[in-house]
Each structure stands twice: as C-alpha cells, then as structure tokens.
Amino acid sequence: MRGGLWQLGQSINRRLAHADKKTVVRRCFATEADLKKTVLYDFHVSHGGKMVPFAGWSMPIQYKDSIMDSTLNCRANGGLFDVSHMCGLSLMGKDCVTFLEKLVIADVAGLAPGTGSLTVFTNEKGGAIDDSVITKVKDDHIYLVVNAGCRDKDLAHIEEHMKAFTAKGGNVSWHIHDERSLLALQGPLAAPVLQHLTKVDLSKIYFGEFQMLDINGAHCFITRTGYTGEDGFEISVPSENAVDLAKAILEKSEGKIRLTGLGARDSLRLEAGLCLYGNDMEQHVTPVEAGLTWAIGKRRRAEGGFLGAEVILKQLEEGPKVRRAGFFSSGPPARSHSEIQDETGKNIGEVTSGGFSPCLKKNIAMGYVKSGCHKAGTKVKIVVRGKSYDGVVTKMPFVPTKYYKPS
C-alpha cells in the first residue's frame, strides 16, 4: 500500500461513522486472514487501534485520538509507534563493509563503530531500490532496517549479490531478525521516559548513534533516530518482551506519550520533509534527484564502486534534470499525482506526497519539478481535481527538526 495514510484515516473514520457496523466487520474479516500481525496486534486492538492492511500486515492507522491530535501530541509530548512490520537484519563477517558498499551510496567504512546513517540501495541505473538506516555496530557487524513494502525485493537483491560475493571468497553472512520487534519512541519526552527503564545514560547517545543495552529487563538494540523530525529512538526488542516494554513506556509517561498510528506517522514525516518509499522515491528516482546528495559519502563520490555510480556521479557533476521540492499551496490539499504547473500553466512536475499540516495549519506537499523550478520562492500552480490553485516552492523540513546532537 502506498502513501496517503492521513487521507485513508479520514476515509475510515467516515465509513465507521456512517456504515453498517456488521458490514464493516465482515469486510475486515475478509482480508484479515491474509494479513500478518505483529506481536502487539491484540495490544493495539485493546487500546482502540483501527487496524488496516499495510504492506501485507494488519497495522493501526490510528487509535481513539484523531490523526491531527496524535500528530500534535507527538510533537508536544511523545508518540509510541509499532513498526515491527519493518525488517531488521545484520550483516556479519570481516568483509561485510566491503560487501555493503557495493550496494549502497554511504561511506560505510568511514562510519565509527556505534554510528549510522540514512542510505539508499541503488540499481544499475542509479535508481532507488529502497532507503534504509544502516549502523556499523563493529567493523564486522552491520545492522540495518529496510521498509516493510520492500522486504521481499530487498532481501532477494542482497542475497543475490551476497552469493556472488561469497563465491569469489568474500566473508559475509546475514541474519534476519524475525525474532525481534521494533518500536519507535518519538518526541520531547522520549529520552526522559526511556531513561526510567535503563541504567545507561541516554544523554550520551546522540542522533544517529547505536547501542545494545538492557531496557525494562530486555536486551535491546537502540538507535537514536526516527521518522518524525523529533528526538527519539527506534528500539529493537525481543518479541516476547515487546508488549511489556510498550506498557512500561506508556505507564512511565503518565499518559503523556500515547500510542500513535500510521496516519500520524505519515503527517509527521511529511512535516519533517522525509521521503516515503513508493511515493517520493522509486526505482527510477536517483538519490541526487531526491535531494539526498548529502548521503553520498565524499570518498564514494571520488571512487564510485556502487550500483549505478556512473549515472549518479554524472548527475553530481552536471546536475539532475528534475529535483524534489517542498510546497505550500492554497485550496484543498494537494495529493500524490497532482500536477504542478508554472505560472503560465505549463507542466513542470508532479506532487508525490501532500496533505494538511496539523502543526502549521496549512497545506504542505513535496514533489518533483524540472531543475530551475525547484528554488524556494518560485510561484507555481497545483492542480487538484481539475482546478489549479496557487502554490509556492519552500524549503524543507516544513517543521524544524529537533534531533539530539552535541552542542
């Protein structure tokens, strides 16, 4: 399932309000049997989670709060997200860094142990197979998380190249962490609340850093990162401990941190100017076009050595033909595939994600336009349901990020 989660949440609310409840239940059961469930499924349902199909999983799009209220509470206090549908895996062996650098744009070798970065898996044409947060645990251990909707193709891609690499004598193996669940704790109360559950001083773990530590009595992997623009952590926890950890976090927050669903997660990441794979990044979009040039390590720009390097390095030198940009707009919120025009009505691009910003109380969107039309302040027209509305290119993130970095 691709983006538009906020819109989906509103649609579900309307259907639940007006539809016959027995019909809604029957429709849910018709698809429920085919969907995978995280270990927190019953926990979500007992807390009022509205479950929807997402990337082959039954996931909560929202709880009792509206998506708007959940978004605002995450920024003011905090949100706890179940993201166990995403796929965590470890690459191990003395050549794991060399192997991974053939597939991604990051300078993995240049990462200090215990640090990580956003990166992109590329194909032979320089397009994005997926984006991922990777961490160098040690020189012979890389931990990474890939998107749920890309799991099958990502694992097949990694496995294909790993077989070729090991056939030539390379030393690398992998482990897929299906025995673990993944929670994302985000917002200003994330660190103080989590600190109650661990003896490790979290103030010494900065944005992008990773540690293995005990939380609430369970051996966890934590990365100080997230998908909201807020300070926070992604916590990989043994699945048998996941429900107890979720309960402990909510209890220690005294009701201020709330369970938060995919609908608010989508509005939060859009406000933070972050890409959603399948909407804002796809197989034909390069990291340069997507505005992720900063993720291509300096050494990698000089040496290449990753799939599609020739295309990407050429774009770095000459500039891409299209670029991702952010927009404010009037009228109804722009949606994925809304046409973007210049002031004369000429097509210059397309919206890939859009919606109403709960924090800014205005329409925001991102999309791709011809190079030269991407500069902040450029006036545009955005077509929604056949009618054009005024818009303007603006810098992203729309809402300032609050990552915890050394002062």
BAKOLKOL-405600 format. One record per residue (C-alpha): residue number from 1; x, y, z; residue in one letter. Coordinates in steps of 0.02 Angstrom, whole numbers. Layout:
<atoms>
<NUM, <X, Y, Z>, 'A'>,
...
</atoms>
This chain:
<atoms>
<1, <0, 0, 0>, 'M'>,
<2, <69, 168, -48>, 'R'>,
<3, <59, 334, 47>, 'G'>,
<4, <-95, 440, 80>, 'G'>,
<5, <-112, 367, 255>, 'L'>,
<6, <-186, 526, 326>, 'W'>,
<7, <-320, 525, 191>, 'Q'>,
<8, <-353, 341, 223>, 'L'>,
<9, <-378, 376, 407>, 'G'>,
<10, <-508, 508, 369>, 'Q'>,
<11, <-595, 389, 248>, 'S'>,
<12, <-602, 252, 380>, 'I'>,
<13, <-674, 373, 507>, 'N'>,
<14, <-813, 421, 386>, 'R'>,
<15, <-853, 240, 344>, 'R'>,
<16, <-856, 187, 527>, 'L'>,
<17, <-972, 333, 566>, 'A'>,
<18, <-1097, 301, 426>, 'H'>,
<19, <-1082, 117, 376>, 'A'>,
<20, <-1173, -30, 450>, 'D'>,
<21, <-1054, -99, 582>, 'K'>,
<22, <-1086, -281, 537>, 'K'>,
<23, <-1039, -245, 357>, 'T'>,
<24, <-878, -161, 412>, 'V'>,
<25, <-835, -311, 521>, 'V'>,
<26, <-869, -433, 379>, 'R'>,
<27, <-757, -332, 262>, 'R'>,
<28, <-618, -332, 391>, 'C'>,
<29, <-627, -521, 414>, 'F'>,
<30, <-623, -546, 225>, 'A'>,
<31, <-446, -479, 216>, 'T'>,
<32, <-386, -510, 394>, 'E'>,
<33, <-342, -693, 365>, 'A'>,
<34, <-215, -646, 232>, 'D'>,
<35, <-125, -516, 338>, 'L'>,
<36, <24, -540, 452>, 'K'>,
<37, <10, -475, 630>, 'K'>,
<38, <143, -405, 744>, 'T'>,
<39, <154, -471, 923>, 'V'>,
<40, <70, -308, 978>, 'L'>,
<41, <-88, -339, 874>, 'Y'>,
<42, <-202, -382, 1022>, 'D'>,
<43, <-125, -239, 1121>, 'F'>,
<44, <-171, -118, 981>, 'H'>,
<45, <-350, -182, 970>, 'V'>,
<46, <-374, -173, 1159>, 'S'>,
<47, <-318, 10, 1153>, 'H'>,
<48, <-441, 57, 1016>, 'G'>,
<49, <-324, 36, 868>, 'G'>,
<50, <-409, 45, 698>, 'K'>,
<51, <-321, -91, 600>, 'M'>,
<52, <-293, -77, 413>, 'V'>,
<53, <-194, -176, 283>, 'P'>,
<54, <-20, -104, 257>, 'F'>,
<55, <119, -191, 159>, 'A'>,
<56, <43, -360, 196>, 'G'>,
<57, <19, -326, 382>, 'W'>,
<58, <-129, -276, 490>, 'S'>,
<59, <-71, -113, 568>, 'M'>,
<60, <-153, 26, 670>, 'P'>,
<61, <-185, 182, 567>, 'I'>,
<62, <-246, 273, 723>, 'Q'>,
<63, <-315, 245, 897>, 'Y'>,
<64, <-451, 342, 991>, 'K'>,
<65, <-367, 509, 954>, 'D'>,
<66, <-387, 590, 784>, 'S'>,
<67, <-236, 588, 670>, 'I'>,
<68, <-220, 775, 695>, 'M'>,
<69, <-221, 761, 884>, 'D'>,
<70, <-96, 616, 879>, 'S'>,
<71, <21, 719, 770>, 'T'>,
<72, <15, 868, 886>, 'L'>,
<73, <38, 760, 1042>, 'N'>,
<74, <193, 678, 968>, 'C'>,
<75, <272, 849, 942>, 'R'>,
<76, <217, 916, 1113>, 'A'>,
<77, <245, 758, 1218>, 'N'>,
<78, <279, 597, 1125>, 'G'>,
<79, <213, 453, 1023>, 'G'>,
<80, <246, 265, 1030>, 'L'>,
<81, <236, 176, 862>, 'F'>,
<82, <238, -10, 824>, 'D'>,
<83, <349, -26, 670>, 'V'>,
<84, <380, -212, 687>, 'S'>,
<85, <322, -238, 507>, 'H'>,
<86, <489, -165, 454>, 'M'>,
<87, <634, -286, 428>, 'C'>,
<88, <790, -279, 535>, 'G'>,
<89, <941, -379, 483>, 'L'>,
<90, <1125, -398, 523>, 'S'>,
<91, <1270, -422, 402>, 'L'>,
<92, <1420, -506, 484>, 'M'>,
<93, <1595, -556, 435>, 'G'>,
<94, <1761, -470, 404>, 'K'>,
<95, <1707, -415, 229>, 'D'>,
<96, <1530, -355, 272>, 'C'>,
<97, <1575, -171, 248>, 'V'>,
<98, <1657, -202, 79>, 'T'>,
<99, <1505, -303, 26>, 'F'>,
<100, <1376, -174, 81>, 'L'>,
<101, <1470, -32, -5>, 'E'>,
<102, <1437, -118, -172>, 'K'>,
<103, <1250, -95, -143>, 'L'>,
<104, <1230, 74, -55>, 'V'>,
<105, <1291, 254, -76>, 'I'>,
<106, <1353, 278, 103>, 'A'>,
<107, <1534, 283, 159>, 'D'>,
<108, <1508, 134, 273>, 'V'>,
<109, <1694, 111, 302>, 'A'>,
<110, <1704, 290, 364>, 'G'>,
<111, <1572, 265, 500>, 'L'>,
<112, <1639, 250, 676>, 'A'>,
<113, <1580, 94, 770>, 'P'>,
<114, <1412, 129, 851>, 'G'>,
<115, <1360, 260, 723>, 'T'>,
<116, <1245, 254, 573>, 'G'>,
<117, <1170, 349, 428>, 'S'>,
<118, <1024, 354, 308>, 'L'>,
<119, <1073, 273, 144>, 'T'>,
<120, <998, 213, -19>, 'V'>,
<121, <1010, 43, -104>, 'F'>,
<122, <1032, 82, -290>, 'T'>,
<123, <1007, -15, -450>, 'N'>,
<124, <1115, -19, -606>, 'E'>,
<125, <1029, 139, -673>, 'K'>,
<126, <1059, 236, -511>, 'G'>,
<127, <876, 223, -457>, 'G'>,
<128, <824, 189, -278>, 'A'>,
<129, <781, 9, -233>, 'I'>,
<130, <748, 65, -54>, 'D'>,
<131, <808, 185, 79>, 'D'>,
<132, <875, 117, 243>, 'S'>,
<133, <955, 169, 406>, 'V'>,
<134, <1118, 73, 425>, 'I'>,
<135, <1229, 60, 579>, 'T'>,
<136, <1406, -1, 595>, 'K'>,
<137, <1395, -97, 759>, 'V'>,
<138, <1575, -155, 738>, 'K'>,
<139, <1692, -173, 589>, 'D'>,
<140, <1623, -348, 563>, 'D'>,
<141, <1439, -314, 603>, 'H'>,
<142, <1317, -200, 512>, 'I'>,
<143, <1137, -180, 573>, 'Y'>,
<144, <1007, -109, 455>, 'L'>,
<145, <819, -89, 439>, 'V'>,
<146, <727, -96, 272>, 'V'>,
<147, <549, -47, 230>, 'N'>,
<148, <408, -173, 251>, 'A'>,
<149, <342, -149, 74>, 'G'>,
<150, <517, -177, 3>, 'C'>,
<151, <565, -325, 113>, 'R'>,
<152, <550, -464, -17>, 'D'>,
<153, <639, -372, -157>, 'K'>,
<154, <773, -302, -40>, 'D'>,
<155, <814, -472, 35>, 'L'>,
<156, <817, -553, -138>, 'A'>,
<157, <932, -415, -201>, 'H'>,
<158, <1051, -430, -52>, 'I'>,
<159, <1051, -621, -62>, 'E'>,
<160, <1088, -623, -249>, 'E'>,
<161, <1239, -510, -228>, 'H'>,
<162, <1296, -599, -70>, 'M'>,
<163, <1302, -766, -162>, 'K'>,
<164, <1411, -690, -299>, 'A'>,
<165, <1521, -603, -169>, 'F'>,
<166, <1550, -759, -63>, 'T'>,
<167, <1578, -866, -219>, 'A'>,
<168, <1731, -758, -250>, 'K'>,
<169, <1795, -786, -73>, 'G'>,
<170, <1712, -640, 17>, 'G'>,
<171, <1675, -665, 201>, 'N'>,
<172, <1498, -607, 240>, 'V'>,
<173, <1340, -687, 310>, 'S'>,
<174, <1174, -621, 370>, 'W'>,
<175, <1038, -644, 500>, 'H'>,
<176, <859, -580, 478>, 'I'>,
<177, <793, -525, 648>, 'H'>,
<178, <618, -600, 635>, 'D'>,
<179, <634, -646, 820>, 'E'>,
<180, <632, -462, 867>, 'R'>,
<181, <500, -323, 862>, 'S'>,
<182, <531, -139, 827>, 'L'>,
<183, <458, 8, 924>, 'L'>,
<184, <485, 191, 882>, 'A'>,
<185, <476, 310, 1031>, 'L'>,
<186, <471, 490, 969>, 'Q'>,
<187, <450, 664, 1042>, 'G'>,
<188, <522, 776, 1178>, 'P'>,
<189, <477, 654, 1319>, 'L'>,
<190, <557, 504, 1231>, 'A'>,
<191, <725, 515, 1318>, 'A'>,
<192, <667, 560, 1494>, 'P'>,
<193, <536, 422, 1493>, 'V'>,
<194, <651, 290, 1421>, 'L'>,
<195, <785, 339, 1548>, 'Q'>,
<196, <671, 269, 1685>, 'H'>,
<197, <687, 96, 1605>, 'L'>,
<198, <877, 83, 1582>, 'T'>,
<199, <1035, 111, 1684>, 'K'>,
<200, <1132, 176, 1531>, 'V'>,
<201, <1147, 366, 1523>, 'D'>,
<202, <1046, 408, 1367>, 'L'>,
<203, <1111, 588, 1367>, 'S'>,
<204, <1275, 518, 1300>, 'K'>,
<205, <1191, 437, 1149>, 'I'>,
<206, <1171, 564, 1008>, 'Y'>,
<207, <1070, 568, 847>, 'F'>,
<208, <1120, 426, 731>, 'G'>,
<209, <1209, 327, 867>, 'E'>,
<210, <1175, 145, 914>, 'F'>,
<211, <1195, 41, 1071>, 'Q'>,
<212, <1149, -131, 1135>, 'M'>,
<213, <1081, -114, 1311>, 'L'>,
<214, <952, -180, 1433>, 'D'>,
<215, <786, -88, 1435>, 'I'>,
<216, <649, -143, 1555>, 'N'>,
<217, <748, -304, 1582>, 'G'>,
<218, <760, -350, 1396>, 'A'>,
<219, <916, -347, 1287>, 'H'>,
<220, <879, -212, 1157>, 'C'>,
<221, <963, -127, 1009>, 'F'>,
<222, <927, 60, 1010>, 'I'>,
<223, <963, 189, 878>, 'T'>,
<224, <935, 373, 916>, 'R'>,
<225, <837, 410, 759>, 'T'>,
<226, <659, 410, 692>, 'G'>,
<227, <540, 461, 554>, 'Y'>,
<228, <458, 614, 631>, 'T'>,
<229, <590, 750, 642>, 'G'>,
<230, <582, 738, 832>, 'E'>,
<231, <712, 671, 952>, 'D'>,
<232, <681, 488, 987>, 'G'>,
<233, <733, 307, 974>, 'F'>,
<234, <700, 154, 870>, 'E'>,
<235, <705, 5, 989>, 'I'>,
<236, <732, -173, 929>, 'S'>,
<237, <667, -284, 1068>, 'V'>,
<238, <647, -474, 1081>, 'P'>,
<239, <467, -507, 1028>, 'S'>,
<240, <423, -593, 1192>, 'E'>,
<241, <465, -430, 1283>, 'N'>,
<242, <383, -307, 1162>, 'A'>,
<243, <211, -291, 1245>, 'V'>,
<244, <286, -269, 1418>, 'D'>,
<245, <404, -134, 1353>, 'L'>,
<246, <261, -41, 1268>, 'A'>,
<247, <159, -48, 1428>, 'K'>,
<248, <307, 13, 1533>, 'A'>,
<249, <339, 162, 1417>, 'I'>,
<250, <157, 217, 1422>, 'L'>,
<251, <150, 195, 1612>, 'E'>,
<252, <310, 292, 1645>, 'K'>,
<253, <249, 436, 1537>, 'S'>,
<254, <92, 454, 1648>, 'E'>,
<255, <-19, 463, 1495>, 'G'>,
<256, <79, 596, 1401>, 'K'>,
<257, <157, 478, 1274>, 'I'>,
<258, <17, 396, 1176>, 'R'>,
<259, <6, 251, 1056>, 'L'>,
<260, <15, 328, 883>, 'T'>,
<261, <-32, 250, 717>, 'G'>,
<262, <24, 254, 537>, 'L'>,
<263, <-87, 403, 494>, 'G'>,
<264, <3, 522, 612>, 'A'>,
<265, <169, 443, 564>, 'R'>,
<266, <135, 495, 385>, 'D'>,
<267, <90, 675, 429>, 'S'>,
<268, <241, 688, 546>, 'L'>,
<269, <365, 626, 415>, 'R'>,
<270, <290, 742, 284>, 'L'>,
<271, <307, 892, 401>, 'E'>,
<272, <489, 838, 427>, 'A'>,
<273, <517, 833, 238>, 'G'>,
<274, <560, 647, 240>, 'L'>,
<275, <532, 532, 90>, 'C'>,
<276, <407, 390, 88>, 'L'>,
<277, <470, 250, -23>, 'Y'>,
<278, <340, 209, -156>, 'G'>,
<279, <284, 391, -161>, 'N'>,
<280, <434, 508, -152>, 'D'>,
<281, <566, 382, -201>, 'M'>,
<282, <553, 241, -328>, 'E'>,
<283, <658, 130, -440>, 'Q'>,
<284, <676, 268, -571>, 'H'>,
<285, <722, 408, -448>, 'V'>,
<286, <905, 435, -404>, 'T'>,
<287, <968, 496, -235>, 'P'>,
<288, <1027, 657, -319>, 'V'>,
<289, <853, 694, -388>, 'E'>,
<290, <778, 652, -218>, 'A'>,
<291, <886, 783, -130>, 'G'>,
<292, <992, 653, -40>, 'L'>,
<293, <1159, 706, -111>, 'T'>,
<294, <1220, 732, 69>, 'W'>,
<295, <1204, 544, 97>, 'A'>,
<296, <1334, 504, -37>, 'I'>,
<297, <1499, 496, 56>, 'G'>,
<298, <1644, 604, -6>, 'K'>,
<299, <1751, 450, -36>, 'R'>,
<300, <1608, 366, -130>, 'R'>,
<301, <1594, 518, -245>, 'R'>,
<302, <1778, 502, -286>, 'A'>,
<303, <1786, 313, -302>, 'E'>,
<304, <1610, 257, -352>, 'G'>,
<305, <1601, 69, -337>, 'G'>,
<306, <1414, 55, -302>, 'F'>,
<307, <1274, 4, -422>, 'L'>,
<308, <1226, 148, -537>, 'G'>,
<309, <1377, 251, -487>, 'A'>,
<310, <1409, 310, -665>, 'E'>,
<311, <1235, 386, -678>, 'V'>,
<312, <1238, 463, -504>, 'I'>,
<313, <1414, 536, -517>, 'L'>,
<314, <1368, 613, -685>, 'K'>,
<315, <1216, 695, -605>, 'Q'>,
<316, <1325, 762, -465>, 'L'>,
<317, <1438, 842, -595>, 'E'>,
<318, <1308, 906, -717>, 'E'>,
<319, <1152, 922, -609>, 'G'>,
<320, <993, 817, -622>, 'P'>,
<321, <850, 859, -740>, 'K'>,
<322, <721, 851, -601>, 'V'>,
<323, <730, 886, -415>, 'R'>,
<324, <622, 853, -262>, 'R'>,
<325, <550, 1011, -186>, 'A'>,
<326, <428, 1064, -50>, 'G'>,
<327, <272, 1169, -75>, 'F'>,
<328, <142, 1271, 17>, 'F'>,
<329, <-24, 1282, -75>, 'S'>,
<330, <-196, 1359, -64>, 'S'>,
<331, <-364, 1273, -90>, 'G'>,
<332, <-387, 1089, -49>, 'P'>,
<333, <-229, 992, -1>, 'P'>,
<334, <-128, 925, -148>, 'A'>,
<335, <-117, 736, -160>, 'R'>,
<336, <1, 613, -242>, 'S'>,
<337, <-1, 636, -433>, 'H'>,
<338, <-70, 814, -426>, 'S'>,
<339, <3, 909, -574>, 'E'>,
<340, <123, 1053, -541>, 'I'>,
<341, <123, 1196, -667>, 'Q'>,
<342, <221, 1357, -687>, 'D'>,
<343, <127, 1523, -683>, 'E'>,
<344, <87, 1509, -869>, 'T'>,
<345, <3, 1340, -846>, 'G'>,
<346, <146, 1237, -918>, 'K'>,
<347, <175, 1067, -836>, 'N'>,
<348, <336, 1064, -735>, 'I'>,
<349, <311, 914, -622>, 'G'>,
<350, <203, 812, -505>, 'E'>,
<351, <162, 802, -319>, 'V'>,
<352, <217, 640, -235>, 'T'>,
<353, <152, 671, -57>, 'S'>,
<354, <36, 803, 12>, 'G'>,
<355, <-86, 843, 149>, 'G'>,
<356, <-141, 967, 281>, 'F'>,
<357, <-7, 1002, 411>, 'S'>,
<358, <-80, 984, 587>, 'P'>,
<359, <63, 1088, 659>, 'C'>,
<360, <69, 1228, 530>, 'L'>,
<361, <-119, 1232, 495>, 'K'>,
<362, <-87, 1245, 308>, 'K'>,
<363, <-67, 1133, 155>, 'N'>,
<364, <105, 1058, 126>, 'I'>,
<365, <169, 944, -12>, 'A'>,
<366, <325, 879, -93>, 'M'>,
<367, <355, 825, -271>, 'G'>,
<368, <471, 831, -420>, 'Y'>,
<369, <492, 979, -537>, 'V'>,
<370, <611, 1024, -677>, 'K'>,
<371, <778, 1089, -616>, 'S'>,
<372, <774, 1277, -602>, 'G'>,
<373, <594, 1273, -543>, 'C'>,
<374, <644, 1199, -376>, 'H'>,
<375, <710, 1357, -294>, 'K'>,
<376, <624, 1423, -138>, 'A'>,
<377, <504, 1565, -177>, 'G'>,
<378, <460, 1504, -353>, 'T'>,
<379, <274, 1527, -383>, 'K'>,
<380, <180, 1378, -453>, 'V'>,
<381, <5, 1313, -486>, 'K'>,
<382, <-50, 1146, -414>, 'I'>,
<383, <-197, 1057, -496>, 'V'>,
<384, <-320, 971, -378>, 'V'>,
<385, <-474, 885, -451>, 'R'>,
<386, <-457, 980, -614>, 'G'>,
<387, <-438, 1154, -539>, 'K'>,
<388, <-273, 1247, -516>, 'S'>,
<389, <-226, 1332, -353>, 'Y'>,
<390, <-84, 1449, -306>, 'D'>,
<391, <70, 1372, -229>, 'G'>,
<392, <249, 1418, -190>, 'V'>,
<393, <409, 1317, -175>, 'V'>,
<394, <476, 1315, 2>, 'T'>,
<395, <624, 1240, 92>, 'K'>,
<396, <606, 1079, 189>, 'M'>,
<397, <584, 1025, 325>, 'P'>,
<398, <420, 1116, 344>, 'F'>,
<399, <429, 1096, 534>, 'V'>,
<400, <604, 1118, 611>, 'P'>,
<401, <686, 956, 664>, 'T'>,
<402, <739, 929, 845>, 'K'>,
<403, <872, 795, 831>, 'Y'>,
<404, <980, 771, 986>, 'Y'>,
<405, <1156, 821, 935>, 'K'>,
<406, <1311, 876, 1033>, 'P'>,
<407, <1301, 1061, 1073>, 'S'>,
</atoms>
